[in-house]
Amino acid sequence: MSTHAADVHDLIRVHGARENNLKDVSLELPKRRLTVFTGVSGSGKSSLVFATIAAESQRMINETYSTFVQGFMPTLARPDVDLLDGLTTAIIVDQQRLGADPRSTVGTATDAGAMLRILFSRLGTPHIGSAQAFSFNVASISGAGAVTVEKGGREVKERREFSITGGMCPRCEGRGAVSDFDLTALYDADKSLDEGPFTIPGYSMDGWFGRIFKGSGFFDPAKPIAEYSKREMNDLLYREPTKIQVEGINLTYEGLIPKIQKSMLSKDREAMQPHIRAFVDRAVVFTTCPDCDGTRLTEAARSSRIGGINIAEASAMQISDLAEWVAGIHDEGVAPLLTTLRHTLDSFVRIGLGYLSLERPSGSLSGGEAQRTKMIRHLGSSLTDVTYVFDEPTIGLHPHDITRMNELLLQLRDKGNTVLVVEHKPETIAIADRVVDLGPGAGSEGGEIVFEGTVEELRASGTLTGRHLDDRTTTKPAVRASSGSLEIRGANSHNLRDVDVDVPLGVLVVVTGVAGSGKSSLIHGSVAGREGVVEIDQGAIKGSRRSNPATYTGLLEPIRKAFAKVNGVKPALFSANSEGACPNCNGAGVIYTDLAIMAGVATTCVVCEGKRFDAGVLEYRFGGRDISEVLGMSVAEAEAFFREGEGKLPAAHKILVRLVDVGLGYLKIGQPLTTLSGGERQRLKLASQMGDKGSVYVLDEPTTGLHLADVEQLLGLLDRLVDGGRSVIVIEHHQAVMAHADWIIDLGPGAGHDGGTVVFEGTPADLVAARSTLTGEHLAAYVGA
């Protein structure tokens, strides 16, 4: 029987992919199967899966909309590939953290919050208004006035009134907390404006701030702040924006507190630069809003109830409990809404996030939690023949939870979907129908397919992944002795239940437990922030395409100074963001042309040929190289160049050694930060903070994005930190890291209100022998005990 023409498209074909470091990659992927992409961090997995296959699918879907609609959508450039054939609609579930906006919660980030608001607006008693009346992001507002309308060629004035009933608490503006300022942290009261009294970052009396305050005419610049009258203090701290003239220039004067609220407090704490965050922590005291008791809602919104429960109490419930409560509501009038809401809440539970609550700020979710939250909307979808693209879906998951994640991936495949997964964990690689291994190395040494086939064939292959797939470690025969301990007493943030624990110092401590058991709450809540503690979390590095590893780590500073000293010129010449920039492209190396609804075009600058610097700057040399050649080196090359000989530069060499230590030897030091993968960014953070003077290092899942082979190198690095006299505390699920620890603190036994207690403290060998916890069982299986 002949095959129907429509049934021959069973493959996604990629020919000649060259995105980022890919070297003319060609492959054929079977549809309706689970394909796992492996390879060391930086080998080109994301470039192939996300930047080529998924990006082209999204671009082609966008092109099916009208040009009017496309004008509102992000413009995507066509990937650098010769041919892509057999693509289906791609749904991307990546590792991008959910927005860290202080108003964003788990409820607002998913559809659950919106559905709950509609439910209360229909069934809540007393009835107080539409769904907006239950939203803490909508303020109540009313107004009246005359409007001019044109009717039949004549202008007619009409009186109009409007009112919106919102649920936003007016006192805290829907934030749940009010801020109070410690005035002693803003200024030194004994000093006058002439003496520079402000202790706020960026508020110097030499710049515009100083000129505005001195030239406002509200104060005597020579009078100490302590002697200000009531009116002067009010002007200094609270005055609303007022137009003033300083030195003939029209400017706006505003009191210190509204100015700080707009410029600093409008951002989420996690998104602030370190020095601003330190100032805010010192100067601003956040207290629970007394009017709404932290619920963010108006009194009216809290007064409307269904079965004795108001919307604030429902949002504060653990989602697994909320699902049970919603299941008990029966009303024919809202049956479709209840069905969808129940399904969404059940999806949270099924995916292992039943321990969250809808009021939890989305910025506080870990990378793994954020990714699984995004998966929820796809779980019950009746779409088939879709390509689902996952970026390390096991991030932040305990081995116990990985089994559930694997089941979900297989369910999606069995509905007739193509599932593409970028992954390092052997437990997920094991369920693949097909494995594509990229390598052989990272960066310029990667970008090729080194293996395609089944998991069994991968084991037998000689590739790096194949050799390390069955790596198992053993617990250490001897562990280090601690040099003291860091006491935690009565820890009760989030789901912790008055936890008392002593964290040993001078050793490698691993804090583990199932997702949601309270690990981050314990360490970030009780250890981070203490003196001498350096915290390296998974938060994204803030950086534009002009930032690179050299600028981020401070490496460029000694290099610029060395160039300037040897050539007798200013250091600013050797910055592509300053005086040395190519005048044609302003130091970007490329010219961007915006084509409105079409994807913008980036063409290499014809003047500097992509080198980013003015031609005159490139004539200056250091150690026989110009500045663009130095920035074009890989970390490993630069480390050798600055180590000895003409290019010897100890200050730069010290930073480069740390970058090599964390396994980033292949990165180019001038490569834009926007091109780095998640694992690379975290290791870049680690390298830049290893030089800090801290005595205790807290690392949050440092194996994220690391290939099995790189985990060994990371363990070596942690050992060197401990042997160098530092204490290292690692929040981790990777069994190899647990087995390597000197001390394990295991939280559990479950997640959410089933967790929050310490279920084991001791050495890895004792944990394996006891097998008393979920972690103990999985670790015992891993080490073959």
N, C-alpha and C positions, 0 to 999 in steps of 0.2 A: 504494500500500500504506500503511495507516494506521500511525502510530508507536505503539509500545507505551507504555503509561502510565509504565513504569519508565525509559524512555529520554529523558524530557523534562527531567530534572534535570541539565542540563549546565552550569549556572551557579551560582556562589556570589553571592548577592544581599545587598548591604549597603544599608540605608536609614536615614538620620538618625543617623549616627555622630557623637558629641559628646565622645569621650574627650579629655582634656587640651585641646589647642588646636583640635581638629577642629570645623568649623562646619557641622553638619548634612550630612555627606558621604554621598552615595549613589552606588553604582557596582555594576556586574555584572562578575564575573570569570569567564572561561571555565575550565572544569575540564580537566584533562589537558593543560595548556599551561604554558609558562614565562612568568610575568609579573614584570617588574622594576619596582620602585617607586623613583622618583628624586625629587630636590628638595633644596634647601639643608638643611644641618644645622639641625634644629629646626623643619622645615616640617610635621611630623606623620606622617612615613612610619611610624615605629615605633608611634605611637599607633594608626594604622589597621591595620597588619599584625599587630603583637604584642599590643597592649593591647585590640584589638577582635576581629579574626577568630580568631587563635590562642587568645586567652584564653577566648572563649566556647566554642570547640571543646573545650578542656581541661576547662572547668567542666562541660559536658554529659556528657563521658565519666566524670568523677568521680561524677556523680549516678547513674550506672548501677550503682555499687557499693552494698553494704549500708551502713546508717548506721554499723555497727561499723567497717568498713574506712575509711569517710570520716573517722571520728574521728582516724585516723592520718595523713590527707593534708592538704596545705595547703589552706586554705579560700579560695575565689576568689569575688570579687563579680561580679555580672553587669555587663558593660560598659555604658556609657551609649549605647545604640543602640536605635532603634525596632524594627528587624527585621533578623534575620540568617537567611538561608534557604539550603539546599543545602550546608551545611557537611559536611566529611568529617573524619576523625580527623587532628589536626594534630600533626606531629612538629617540635619547635622546635630549631634548631641556632643558638644565640645566641653573643654575644661574651663571656659571663660567663667570667672566668678560672677555671681549675680550682682546687680548694681548695689553699691555700698551706700545708697542714699538713706539718710536716717529715717525717711518716711516709708521705706520699702520693707515689707514683712513677707513671711512665707505665704500669708493669705493674699497679699496684693500681687506677689510675683507669680502665683498660680491662679487658676480661676476659682479656687475654693472660697476665697474671701468675698468675691463679687456675688457668688451664688448664695452665700450665707446672708449677705445684706438684702438680697431680693427676698429670701425666705422670711426674714424678720419684718420686711416692709409689707408682706402679704399676711403673715399669720400672727405677728407680734401684737400683744395687747398691753396698754392702749396703742391704737394706731397713731403713729406720729408723722408719717409722710412717706415719700418715695425711698428707694434704696440709698439715695444721696444722704438722707438724714441719718444713716448708720455708717457713713464713711468719714474717717478721721482726716481725710485729705480734702474734704469740701467744707469751706467755711460758710456759716450762715450770713446772708447779706440781703439787704433790702434797700430800695431807693425809689424816688419819685421825682418827676420833673417834666419840663416842657420839651417836646421834640418837634423839629420842623420837618414836615413831610411834604413832598411835591405831589399834588393831585390835580389832574386835568390842566397842567401847565401853570397852576398857581401854588404858591407856598402857603401851607396851612399849619398853624401851631396846634399841637394836641398834647394833652396831659397823659403821661404814661406812668404806670407803677410796676415794679417787679420785686419779687422776693424769692430767695433760694434758701431752703432749710437744709443745712449741712450738719454733719455729725462731729465736726472738729471742735475740740475743747478750746474755748477762746483764750484761756490763760496760757497754755503751753503750745498753742497752735498745732495740736495734733502730734506732738513729739513725745508726750508722756512724761517728760522731764523738764524742769525749769532750771535755768542757769543763774548762778549767783557769782558775782565777781569778788575775788580777794583783792582789794584795791592796793594793798602793799606790794602785790606782784606786778602792778602796772607802772608804778612810778615811785621815785624816792621823794617823799614829802619834804625833806630838808633842802632840796635843790630847787632853783628857779628854772624857768625856761631857758635862760641864757646858759645855765650849767648842764643842760641835757638831762632832765630828770627821768625820761621814759625808759622802762626796762622791757619794752615790747619788741620782738624781733622786727627789724626793718624800720623802726621809728627813730631815726637819728635826727638831730637838730640841724645837721648840715644839709639834709636833702629837702624835698618839697614838704614833707610833714612838718619839719621845723619851721619852714618859712610860713606855712599856713597858720600854725598855732601862734607864732610870734607876730605875724602881720595881721591877725584877725581884729586886733583892737579890743578884744574882750579882756585881756590880761596885761598886767605890768610884767614885762619879760624878766625884770630883775627881782621880782618878789617870790620868795619860796612858796611852794604849793601849800605848805602847812598853814600859812597866814591868809589863804584865800577866803573871801566872804562866801556866804551860802550861794549867792547868785553866780559868783565866779566858778565855784565847784560844780554847779549845775551846768554851766556853759562848757566846762572842761570835760565832764563825764557824759552828760545826757543830751546836749543841745541837738535839736533836729537839723537836717541839712539846711544850711543858710548860704545864700550867695554873698561872697565878699570880694573885695579887690585887693590884691597884694602886688605891689610893685607894678601897678598898671595892668595886671593880668586878672581876668575874671576867673574866680575859683569857687569851689564849694567847701564850706567849713562844716564839720560834723563832729559831735562829741565822741570821746574815745570808745564808749561802750557800744553804741549803735554801729560804729565803724568796725570794731572787732567782731561783732555779731555777724555783720554782712560778709566780711572778708575771711574770717577764720571759722566761725561756728556754723556757717551754712554748709561746710563740708563735713563728711563723716570723719570721725577721729582717725580711722585706718588709712584714709586717703591723704592725710596731712604729711608734710615733710617732717622728718624727725625733730628738728629744732622748734618747729611751730607746735608739734604735738607735745613736746616737753613743756613749752610755755603754757599751752592750754591746760595741761594736767596740773600745772602749778597755780594758774590764775583763776581757773573756772571750776566751781563746785557744782556738779549736777545733782539736783535732788528731785525725788519723785514729785510730780505736780500735785499739790494739795487739793485742787478742785476736782480732778478726774481720777486721782489715786493711781496714776500711771497707765490708765486704760486708753488715753488719748481722745476719749469720746465725751460729748455733752451729756448733761444730766438727763435730757429727754431721751437720748439714744439708749442710755442705761436703764431707763424706766420701763421700756417696752420689753415684755418677756414672752417666751413660749414655754409653757410647762414649768414656770418658775425660774427659767434660765434666761439671762439677758445676753446680748451679742458679745459683750466684753468677757463674760464668764465662758461662753462657748469658744471664743478665740483663744482663751488661756488654757483650755483643756488640752491634754495630750491627744494627738490626732486619733489614736486608736480608741480612746474613750469617747471622743466627739463622734466617731463613726458609729459607735453603739447608740449614742443619744439620738443621732439623726435617723438611724434605722427604726427607732421607736415612734417616729412622727408619721402619722398617716392622714393624708388630706387629699381628696380627689382633685381639688382645685389646683394644687401645685405638684401633681404627681410627676410630670416630666422633669421638673426642677429637682425634686427629691431623688429621682433615679440617677440623674447625672451627678449630683452632689455626693450621693452614697458611693457611686463608682469612683469618683476622684479620691475620696477619703480612703476607700478600700485599696486604691492603687498605692497611696502613701504607705499603708501598712504592708502591702505585698512586696514593695520594693525595699522594705527595711527602714522606712523613715517614720514609722508610727509613733516614735518617741518625741517628735517635734511638736510644736504647737503653732497655730496660725499666726499668733502675735509675735513670734520670734523674728527679730530683725534679720533680713536676708543677708546683710553684710557680715553677720556672725556665723554663717554656714561655712563649713570647710569645703575644699575643692570637690571632694567626693559627694558631699551632701548636695551641693549646688547642682552637680551634674545629674544626680539621680532625681532631683526636683524637676529638672527639665525633661527627664524621661517620662514623667507621669502622664503628660498630655498625649503621649504616643501609645501608651500601653493598651488602651481599649479601642484604639482606632480600627475602623473596619476597612481601611485602605489596604490593598495588597499590591504586589509587584512594585514596591517602593524600595529605594536603596537607603538603608539606615547606616549612618556613619558615626561610629563611636570612637572617642579619644580616651583611651585608658579608663574604661568604665569601672575598673576595680580599685581606682584610687580611693584611699581612705577607708577601704573595706577590710575587716578582719577576715582571716581565712574561712571562718564560719559563714560570713555573709557572701563570700565570693561564689559559693555553691548556688545561692539564690539568684545572684546576678547572672550566672551561667544559664540557669533555667529560663530566665527572662529573654536572654539573647536567642536561645533555641526556640522559644515560643514565637518570637518575631519571625525567625527564619521559617518555621513550620507553617506560618500563615501565608507563605508564598512570597516572602520578601528577601531581597539581597541584603546581607548584613556584612559590613566591612568594619573591622575592629583593629585599631592600633593598640598593641598591648605588649607588656613585658612579662606578666605573671604566668608561670608554667601551667597553673590550674586552668587558665582561660585558653592558652594556646592548645591545651590538650583536647578541647571540644571542637576545634576547627575542622571543617571539611577540607580546607585547603590553607596552606601556610605560604606566605610570600616573605622571604627574608632579604632585607636590604643591607648593604655594606660595601666592602668588607669593613671599612672603618667609619669615621665620622667626618663631617665637613667635606673638604676637597678629596678626602680618601674614601668617601662613600658615594652614594648616588647610583649604585648599580644593584641589579637583582642577582644575589648570589645563590638563591635557592627558591624553587617553586615545587610544591608537592604536598603529600600528606604528612601528618605529624610523625608517623613511623619512619617515613623516608627522611624527615628532618633529623631525627635522632641518629640515623645512620650516616648523615652527611657530615662533612668535616667543617661546616661553618661554625662561627663563634657561638651562634645561638644553639646549634645542634649539640655542640660539645658541652655547653653549660645547662642545657634543658633539664637534665636529671641531677644537677648539682645538689648535693645534700651536705649539710655541715654537721659537726658534732658539738656538743656543749664543751666549754673549756674545762680542761682538767683542773686548772687552778685559777681562782679569780683574785683580783687586786683587793687589798684591804682598804677600807675607807679612812679618810683623814679627819672625819668629823661628820656633822649632819646638818641639814637645813630643815628646820621644824615647820610643819604646817599644822595649824590647830583650828578646828571648827570650821573647815572650808564648807560653805553651803551655797555657792553660786550655782545657778541653773538647777540641775537635778542632784547635786552632791548632798549627802546627808551627814552634816557635821563630821567631815572626815578629818581624822588625826593621823598624820603619817610623818615619818622622818626620812628625808631623802638623803642618802649617803653622798658625801662630797669626795672629790679626788678619784672618782671611779666613773665607769660608763653605766649610766642608769637608763633602762628602757621602761617607759610607761606604756602599757598596752591594755587591750580590752576591746569588746565589740564596738562598732560604730554607735555613738550615742551613750556610751557608758559613763562619760564624765571626764575623760582624759584631758581634753583641752581646757575644760572648766577648771580642773585642779591645777594644771601647770600654768596656763595663761592667767588664771585668776589669783593664784597664791604665790607663784615663784617669779614670773615676769614682772618687771617693774621694781624689783628689789635692787639695792645697790650692787654693782659688779655683775649683774646678770645681762648677758647679750642674747637677745631673742631673734631667731632667724625663722620667720614664718613663711607660709606659702603665698602671701599676698603678691600681686603682680608688681613688677618693677615699673614705675612711672617713667616713660621715656618716649621721645619722638624719634622720627627717622634720623634726626641729627645726633642723637645720643648713641654711644657705642661703649663696648667694654672699657676702652681707654678713658673715656670721660667719666663713666660710672664708678670705676674703682679708684679714680684719682691718679691713674698712671700717666695721664697726659701732662699733668703739672710738671713733674721732674723732667720729662722729655722736652717740653717747650722751653723750660729754663736752660737746659743743657744746650739746645740749639741756639738760644739767644746769646748765651755766654760765649760760645765758641765763635759765633759770627758777629758779636758786638752789636746786636739789634734788640728790639723789644720782643718779649715773649708772646705778646698778643698777635704778632705776625704769623705764629705757628698754630693758630686756631682757625678752623674753617668757619667758625661761628662769630669771628671777630674781624680784626683788621686784615688777616691773611686770606680772607675769602675771595674766591674768583668773582670779579664784579658782575659777570654775565649771569651766573646761576646763584649768586649770593651764598656760595659754599655748599650748595646741595649736591653738586655733581651732575644733576639732571635738571631739565626744564620741564615743568608740569603744565600741560595745556588742558584746561577744563572744557569738555565738550558737552556740557549740560547733561542731557539724558543719556548720552553715549559714555562709555568708560573713558576717563581721562587718559591722556597719552603722556608717558614720561620718556623724553628723548635725552640721550647723553649730551651734555653741554659741549658745544663744538670748540669753545675757547680753551677750557681746561682739560678736555677729553675725559671728564669724569673724575679728575684728580682732586677737585674741590678747592684747590688753592690757586692764588694769583701766580702767574708765570714767574714773577720776580722772586717770590718766596721759595720756589723750587730750586733756585740757584744756590741757596744756602744749604750746606751739608754738615752732617755730624757722623763721624765714623764712616765716611764715604757714601752715606745714603741721604736722600732728601726726605722731608717730612711725609710726603705721600707714600714713599716706598716703605717707611717705617710703619705707617698705619696699615699698609697692605700685608704686613707680615702676619703669620699665625703666632699664637701665644708661644708655642714651642720654639719657633725661629727667633722671636724677639728675646726670649729668655737666654738663648745662646748668644745673641748679638750683644745684649747689655751686660753679659757676665764678665767678659774679658776683652782685651785688645783695645782698639781705638774707641769702640762704642761702650766701654765699661761705664756703667752708671748704677751704683749700688741701690739708690732709692727706687729706681724703676725695676731693677732685677728682683728686689724683695717682693714686690706686688706680683710680678710675673711667676715667681716660684709658687706663690699661693694659688694662682690660677691653674698652673700645671698640676698641683697637688689635688685639686678638686676634679681633675679629669677634663679640663677645658683647653688642653694644649692645641687642639685643632682649630679653635675659633680664630678668626682674623680680629686683630685688636681694634680695627676701624670699622667693623661690621655693624650695621644699625641694630639697636636693641630690639626693634620691632620684628626682626627675622629670627629671634631666638625662640627655642621651644621652651615649654614650661619647666622641664627638668634643668635645662641650661640656665634659665633665669635664677632658679633657686640656688644653684651651685655658684653662680656669679655673686649672689648676695653673701653666700657663705664665705667665699674668698675675700670679698671686700670687708667683711666684718671680723675675719680671723685676726686681723692686725689690731683689733680693739684691745683695750686694757682689761676687759672683763675676765672674771675668774670662773664664772659659771656660764656655760653655753646651753641654750635651749633650742633644739631643732625640731621642727614639726614635719614629720614624714620626709626625711631627706632622700629616701629612695624613690620618691615620685619621679617618674620619667626616666628611671635608670635601668639600663639593660642588666641582665643577670651577671654579666662579666664585670660591669662597673661597680656592682655592690661591694665586691671584694676590695676595690680601690678605695671606696668610701669608708669601709671598716678600718682600713689602714690609716686613713686620715684621722678618723675619730680616735684611734689608738694613739696617734702622735700627739693629738691635743691633750689626751689624758696623761700620757707620759711626760708631757711638757708642764704638768702641774695644774692643768685646768680640770674643772668638773664638767662632765657632759651629760645632759638629760635629753633623751630622744623620745618623742612620741612616735610610735612605729608599730606597723602590723607585719612587717616582713620577718619571716621566721629566722632568716640568716642573721639579722641584726639582733633578734631576741637571744639566739643561741650564743652570740658573741658578747652579750652583756655581762657585767659583773654582778648586777642586781636588777631584779624585775619587780615592778609594781603593777599588779593586774587589777583593773577595775571591772565591776560588773554587779551581779552576774549577768544581767541583761542590759537593755537600752532604756532610756527615758526613766520613768518612775520604777522600772525594774532594775535600774543600775544605781550608780552613785555611791557605791561602797567599795572599799578595798577588799578584794577576795583572796589576794595572795601577795606576800612580800617575801623575797628570798632570792636565791641564786637560780639560774636557768636549770641546773641539774636537779635541784629540789622540786622545781615546778614540773619537770618531766616525770620525776619519780612519783609525785603526789597525784598527778592527773586529775586534780580536784576541780579544775575550771575548764571552760571551753578552750581557752588559750593553751592550757596544759595539754589537753588532748591533741590539738593540732600540732603543737611543737613536738610532742612525743612522736607523732606520725612522721613529721618532717625529718627528725634526727634518726629515725629508724629504731627508736627505743622500744 
